[in-house]
């Protein structure tokens, strides 16, 4: 998989909805909060690479 950057658009219960940054694709994906780094909130930008998410500035 290629590295991708996402932004958290909403959080519902134990899931976060992510939208890819700099992409024409507007589809959201959802992922369990347990798989994301601590401190994730709406508006947090994430980098996904090698099956791992990290918070980016």
N, C-alpha and C positions, 0 to 999 in steps of 0.2 A: 504494500500500500504506500501511496505517496503521502508525505506530510501534508496536513491541512490545518488551517486556523478556523476557529469557531468563536461565536459569541453566544452567551447564555441569554435566551430571550424570555424564558419563563421557567418557573419551578412549581410543580404541582405534586404535593406529597413527597414521595421518595424519588421522583424523577425530574431531570432537568431537560429542557428542550433547547437544542443547539441549532444555530443557523450558520452555514459556512460563510466566512468573510471573503470578499473579493471574488464572488462567484455569481454567475447569472442564475444559478439554481436557487430558488427561494424555498425549497422543501426543508422542513425542520426534521431533525432526528431527535429521538429521546433516548436518554441513557440514565441508568441508576446513579443517584448521587454518591453511592458507596464507591463507584469506580472513578470519581473525580477527586481532585485534591481538596484538602480542607480549605475553607474560606470562600468557596464558590458561591456567587450570588448573581442576581440578574445584572447583566451588563458585563460580567467577567469575560475576558478574552482567554481562550484556551488554544494551546498548540497540541496537535495529535501526531505522534510519530512512534513507530515501533510498539503499537498497542498500549501506549501510555499518554495520558493527558497531563499537561503542565500549564500553569498560569503564566500568561505573558503580559507585559506592561502595556 
